[in-house]
């Protein structure tokens, strides 16, 4: 199984978010929840504090508050913490009001099987990040560790080209964000800008081995109303298995599906 490399270690990213936050109490709680959500096993106090760069006493205070709110569970025997079922209440409310995952899933399933790729439906959170909210894999697709809830920098890979091409963002801000991205084979900013321009013309973005060596990513933007794109359809496959004509056909399929989804989300 091929796993998606982590471009920024989650502990560093979460710790940086907490350090730079103007609402540290909220950021600490959110960071703890994200860390526990990423972990396959329950974690102890010292591990959580170390991963997030927190003083253990502060970390303990946050954990106890989350336990009281039934968002985190504490095992008295092992002295470890894990997510509690209370997080499902929050997730259920989000799923109830967000149409995109349900509308996108049949599209993801169809394209994944037609092209033998892994498909993601992602939600765009400005220039901060994108979040996978739906996933589909074909039987012969590259197997990625990406799951619902995975977060990535907004401007990375093919999706980032779509966000830059169809979003109303000043070039200076795009360049600042671009300089922080980590690629296996990083393009220059000038080359990236040219790719963004091509994305705007063709209606879909392509990343061939830049983000992850040997992996091609194709994405098309989805709108919910006017303004900047709200979501994107993302296809991921092994570069050697995706011939140039198949990449174009895949991009066109994503573009058409994204257009239909946009109409359904806006009621058009």
Residue pairs with C-beta under 8 A, 6 or more apart in sequence:
1 143
2 142
2 143
2 144
3 143
3 144
3 145
4 144
4 145
4 146
4 212
5 184
5 212
7 152
7 153
7 156
7 181
7 182
7 183
7 211
8 153
8 182
10 34
10 35
10 38
11 35
11 51
11 52
14 31
14 34
14 35
14 51
14 52
15 31
15 51
15 52
15 53
17 27
17 30
17 31
18 24
18 27
18 28
18 31
18 52
18 53
18 54
19 53
21 27
25 62
28 52
28 54
28 58
28 59
28 62
29 62
29 65
29 66
31 52
32 48
32 52
32 59
32 62
32 63
32 66
32 72
33 66
33 71
33 72
33 83
33 87
35 43
35 48
35 51
35 52
36 42
36 43
36 48
36 72
36 81
36 82
36 83
37 83
37 87
37 149
39 82
41 80
41 82
42 75
42 78
42 80
42 81
42 82
43 51
43 80
43 81
43 82
44 78
44 79
44 80
44 81
45 56
45 59
45 60
45 63
45 79
45 81
46 56
48 54
48 59
48 63
48 81
49 55
49 56
49 58
49 59
52 59
54 62
63 72
63 74
63 81
66 72
67 73
67 74
67 81
67 84
69 86
70 84
70 85
70 86
71 83
71 84
71 86
71 87
72 81
72 82
72 83
72 84
73 81
73 82
73 83
73 84
74 80
74 81
75 81
75 82
95 101
98 133
99 264
99 265
100 121
100 123
100 133
100 134
100 222
100 224
100 230
100 231
100 261
100 265
101 121
101 133
101 134
103 261
103 264
103 265
104 121
104 133
104 134
104 222
104 231
104 233
104 261
105 121
105 134
105 136
107 119
107 121
107 233
107 257
107 260
107 261
108 119
108 120
108 121
108 134
108 135
108 136
108 233
109 119
109 136
111 117
111 119
111 136
111 233
111 235
111 250
111 253
111 254
111 257
112 118
112 119
112 136
112 137
112 138
112 141
112 235
113 138
113 139
114 253
115 138
115 235
115 237
115 242
115 246
115 249
115 250
115 253
116 138
116 140
116 141
116 237
116 241
117 138
117 141
117 142
117 235
117 236
117 237
117 242
117 250
118 135
118 136
118 137
118 138
118 141
118 142
118 143
118 144
118 146
118 235
118 236
118 237
119 135
119 136
119 137
119 233
119 234
119 235
119 236
120 132
120 134
120 135
120 146
120 233
120 234
120 235
120 236
121 132
121 133
121 134
121 135
121 231
121 232
121 233
121 234
122 130
122 131
122 132
122 133
122 152
122 159
122 231
122 232
122 234
123 130
123 131
123 133
123 230
123 231
124 130
124 154
124 159
124 163
124 228
124 229
124 230
124 231
124 232
125 131
125 154
126 154
126 228
127 154
127 155
127 163
127 167
127 169
127 173
127 174
127 177
128 154
129 151
129 152
129 153
129 154
130 151
130 152
130 153
130 154
130 159
130 163
130 232
131 149
131 150
131 151
132 146
132 147
132 148
132 149
132 150
132 151
132 152
133 148
133 149
133 231
134 148
135 146
135 147
135 148
137 143
137 144
141 236
141 237
142 215
142 236
142 237
142 238
144 236
146 236
152 159
153 160
153 177
153 180
153 181
154 160
154 163
154 177
155 163
155 164
155 174
155 177
155 178
155 181
156 181
156 183
156 211
157 207
157 210
157 211
157 212
157 217
157 219
158 199
158 204
158 205
158 206
158 207
158 211
158 217
158 218
158 219
158 234
159 205
159 217
159 219
159 232
159 234
160 181
160 205
161 192
161 195
161 196
161 199
161 205
161 206
161 207
161 219
162 199
162 204
162 205
162 219
162 220
162 221
162 229
162 232
163 169
163 221
163 228
163 229
163 232
164 174
164 196
164 199
165 196
165 197
165 199
165 200
165 205
165 221
166 200
166 221
166 228
166 229
167 228
167 229
168 227
168 228
169 228
171 193
175 189
178 189
178 192
179 189
183 210
183 211
184 209
184 210
184 211
184 212
184 213
185 209
185 210
185 213
186 210
187 195
187 210
195 205
195 206
196 205
199 205
199 206
202 251
202 255
203 220
203 251
203 255
204 218
204 219
204 220
204 251
204 252
204 254
204 255
204 258
205 218
205 219
205 220
206 216
206 217
206 218
206 247
206 251
207 216
207 217
207 218
208 216
208 239
208 247
209 215
209 216
209 239
211 217
214 238
214 239
214 240
215 236
215 237
215 238
215 239
216 236
216 237
216 238
216 239
216 242
216 247
217 234
217 235
217 236
218 234
218 235
218 247
218 250
218 251
218 254
219 232
219 233
219 234
219 235
219 254
220 232
220 233
220 251
220 254
220 255
220 257
220 258
221 229
221 231
221 232
221 258
222 229
222 230
222 231
222 232
222 233
222 258
222 261
222 262
222 265
223 229
223 230
223 262
223 265
223 266
224 230
224 231
224 262
224 265
224 266
225 265
225 266
230 265
231 261
231 265
232 258
233 254
233 257
233 258
233 261
235 250
235 254
237 250
242 250
262 268
